[in-house]
Structure formats: structure tokens, C-alpha cells
Amino acid sequence: MSIEVCNESGVTVDESLIASVARFALDAMHVNPAAELSILAVTTEVMSELHERWMEEPGPTDVMSFPMDELTEESRRPDAPEMGPALLGDIVLCPEFATAQARTAGHALADELHLLTVHGVLHLLGYDHAEPDEEREMFALQSKLLADWRTAAAETAAREAQRRSDSAVLGTVGLEDS
């Protein structure tokens, strides 16, 4: 899966973790591994322009998703038959705008950006939250994907820490025996 993350926002973000959560969500949704995704972090000014142009709403927003036009609604959903390789589209994040949301929610900006990335991925896959039943489905899936990603990331970090510890011990033992 090809995921390109570009930060033009002026706010420091961990691009590798944004790509990681996007990849996890796409894998969990059984999106073809040959799919391509672009994620762009922008300033509030750029996000305002995009929001006004494409949504006809003033001011910036936290995240926007731009699915590729050649994909139909039915082909984007992971439960659709024959989900093949595709250019999924673009996710645009606004870290500066998301900072206030993170503060209000009582978590770090990184956590907010991970949530917004999963939210954007789900929009690219055809999920929406315009109606109450759609909102329940999308937000429940979003919460599950984030929780599963956090669990997987914590397990990976623990295994890596154990590997480093084992290597340090084995390296020390190996030096004493020389």
C-alpha cells in the first residue's frame, strides 16, 4: 500500500504515525494492498480555501477527504465485491485547527490527528455521518479502528523494547566471553 504524507502546515507532526494509522485502517477494512493514498497537512488558510471551495462553508475545518472521482460509492466500501487496486484519494488535515479540538477533548494533538486520519480514511471508503444511523456506524467503526491500532502499536513497542533489552544483555554476555 502506498501512503504519502506531506506536511505543509508549519506544525510538527509525526508523519510516520499518521501513515501507520492510515495503513492500519485500510488493512483492517480489507482495502487492496496496491491502493494509493495521499495525506496532506495544511495551514488554516489553505484549509479555509478548500473548505469554502468544496463545501461552500466559511473558515477552516479539521479534515477533508477527496475521493477519486472514478470510484463509485459502491466500489469504495470494503464490503463491496471486487474491491481492487485504486487511487483512493486525498485526506487533508489541518493540525493548527485540530490543536484546539485536542485541547477541548483533553488529549494530545497527535491523538487528534490519528482520529482525523481514520475519519478521513472512512470517508474515502464511502462512510458518512449525515444521518444518525450512518453517524453511529461510522463513529463506532472509527473508535474500534483507533483502539485496535493503539493496542497493536503498544504491542509492537513492547516487543521492540524487549528485543533491544535482549540484544543488550546478549551483547554484554558476548563481550565477557571474548
PLY file of the C-alpha trace (Angstrom):
ply
format ascii 1.0
element vertex 178
property float x
property float y
property float z
element edge 177
property int vertex1
property int vertex2
end_header
0.00 0.00 0.00
1.40 3.36 -0.95
0.70 6.16 1.53
2.34 9.51 1.02
2.24 12.06 3.85
3.28 15.64 3.21
3.34 18.26 5.95
2.95 21.83 4.69
1.23 23.06 7.87
4.17 24.53 9.76
3.14 22.40 12.76
5.36 19.49 13.73
3.53 16.19 13.23
4.78 12.61 13.25
4.23 11.69 9.62
5.19 8.05 10.20
2.45 7.59 12.81
-0.12 9.24 10.55
0.85 6.83 7.77
0.78 3.95 10.27
-2.76 4.62 11.46
-3.97 5.12 7.87
-2.32 1.85 6.78
-3.80 0.02 9.76
-7.31 1.30 8.98
-7.03 0.44 5.29
-5.71 -3.05 6.09
-8.47 -3.61 8.64
-11.03 -2.56 6.04
-9.54 -5.05 3.57
-8.54 -2.43 1.04
-6.38 -3.85 -1.74
-2.67 -3.55 -0.81
-1.97 -1.94 -4.19
-4.15 1.07 -3.28
-2.64 4.54 -3.06
-3.45 7.32 -0.60
-2.16 10.85 -0.16
-2.34 12.72 3.16
-1.56 16.41 3.28
-1.29 18.60 6.39
-2.00 22.25 5.61
-2.30 25.68 7.22
-5.62 27.10 8.36
-5.54 29.50 5.40
-5.24 26.67 2.87
-7.89 24.63 4.69
-10.24 27.64 4.68
-9.84 27.96 0.92
-10.53 24.25 0.40
-13.50 24.26 2.79
-15.07 27.25 1.09
-14.40 25.98 -2.42
-15.55 22.38 -1.99
-18.05 22.53 0.88
-19.23 26.11 0.43
-18.70 26.71 4.15
-16.63 29.58 5.55
-13.49 29.11 7.60
-11.22 26.16 8.18
-12.15 22.67 9.32
-10.17 19.79 10.81
-10.17 17.23 7.98
-11.43 16.91 4.44
-11.45 13.84 2.21
-11.31 13.93 -1.55
-12.15 10.54 -3.05
-11.08 9.93 -6.62
-13.94 10.62 -9.00
-13.61 7.40 -10.97
-14.52 5.33 -7.94
-18.20 4.79 -7.35
-19.74 4.78 -3.91
-20.27 1.02 -4.17
-16.66 0.25 -5.15
-15.18 2.19 -2.22
-16.93 0.32 0.57
-14.85 -2.64 1.77
-17.94 -4.85 1.82
-18.41 -4.23 -1.92
-17.50 -7.04 -4.28
-14.28 -6.76 -6.26
-12.53 -4.03 -4.28
-9.43 -3.74 -6.45
-6.34 -1.55 -6.51
-7.16 2.10 -6.83
-6.13 5.64 -6.18
-8.26 6.12 -3.09
-7.87 9.89 -2.99
-6.57 12.56 -0.67
-7.00 13.36 3.00
-6.27 16.93 4.05
-5.57 17.61 7.73
-5.30 20.97 9.47
-3.11 20.49 12.57
-3.49 24.09 13.71
-7.29 23.78 13.72
-7.08 20.32 15.32
-4.97 21.68 18.18
-7.97 23.42 19.75
-10.10 20.30 19.33
-7.41 18.19 21.01
-7.23 20.62 23.92
-11.05 20.55 24.31
-11.07 16.74 24.15
-8.26 16.55 26.71
-5.76 14.68 24.59
-2.63 15.34 22.57
-2.60 16.80 19.07
-1.13 13.52 17.80
-4.18 11.63 19.12
-6.50 14.10 17.40
-4.61 13.75 14.11
-4.80 9.95 14.32
-8.56 10.18 14.88
-8.93 12.61 11.97
-6.84 10.37 9.72
-9.08 7.37 10.40
-12.11 9.61 9.93
-10.75 10.71 6.56
-9.99 7.13 5.51
-13.56 6.09 6.31
-14.92 8.96 4.22
-12.73 7.84 1.31
-14.22 4.37 1.68
-17.75 5.71 1.39
-18.76 6.12 5.02
-20.64 9.23 6.07
-22.30 10.71 9.15
-25.05 12.87 7.67
-27.81 10.66 9.11
-27.99 9.36 12.70
-27.65 5.68 11.72
-24.70 6.48 9.43
-23.08 8.50 12.22
-23.43 5.63 14.71
-21.92 3.16 12.23
-19.04 5.41 11.18
-18.10 6.65 14.65
-18.27 3.14 16.17
-16.00 1.84 13.41
-13.68 4.84 13.84
-13.40 4.17 17.60
-12.76 0.46 17.06
-10.07 1.06 14.43
-8.29 3.60 16.67
-8.44 1.34 19.71
-7.17 -1.65 17.72
-4.35 0.43 16.21
-3.30 1.73 19.64
-3.27 -1.82 21.02
-1.23 -3.08 18.06
1.19 -0.14 18.34
1.67 -0.72 22.08
2.32 -4.44 21.49
4.83 -3.63 18.75
6.60 -1.11 21.01
6.75 -3.65 23.85
8.22 -6.33 21.54
10.80 -3.83 20.23
11.77 -2.80 23.78
12.15 -6.47 24.73
14.27 -7.11 21.62
16.55 -4.16 22.50
16.83 -5.38 26.08
17.63 -8.92 24.93
20.23 -7.60 22.48
21.87 -5.50 25.19
22.08 -8.48 27.55
23.32 -10.82 24.85
25.79 -8.20 23.64
27.17 -7.80 27.17
27.41 -11.57 27.70
29.11 -11.98 24.34
31.75 -9.35 25.23
32.55 -11.00 28.58
33.12 -14.36 26.90
35.62 -12.94 24.40
0 1
1 2
2 3
3 4
4 5
5 6
6 7
7 8
8 9
9 10
10 11
11 12
12 13
13 14
14 15
15 16
16 17
17 18
18 19
19 20
20 21
21 22
22 23
23 24
24 25
25 26
26 27
27 28
28 29
29 30
30 31
31 32
32 33
33 34
34 35
35 36
36 37
37 38
38 39
39 40
40 41
41 42
42 43
43 44
44 45
45 46
46 47
47 48
48 49
49 50
50 51
51 52
52 53
53 54
54 55
55 56
56 57
57 58
58 59
59 60
60 61
61 62
62 63
63 64
64 65
65 66
66 67
67 68
68 69
69 70
70 71
71 72
72 73
73 74
74 75
75 76
76 77
77 78
78 79
79 80
80 81
81 82
82 83
83 84
84 85
85 86
86 87
87 88
88 89
89 90
90 91
91 92
92 93
93 94
94 95
95 96
96 97
97 98
98 99
99 100
100 101
101 102
102 103
103 104
104 105
105 106
106 107
107 108
108 109
109 110
110 111
111 112
112 113
113 114
114 115
115 116
116 117
117 118
118 119
119 120
120 121
121 122
122 123
123 124
124 125
125 126
126 127
127 128
128 129
129 130
130 131
131 132
132 133
133 134
134 135
135 136
136 137
137 138
138 139
139 140
140 141
141 142
142 143
143 144
144 145
145 146
146 147
147 148
148 149
149 150
150 151
151 152
152 153
153 154
154 155
155 156
156 157
157 158
158 159
159 160
160 161
161 162
162 163
163 164
164 165
165 166
166 167
167 168
168 169
169 170
170 171
171 172
172 173
173 174
174 175
175 176
176 177
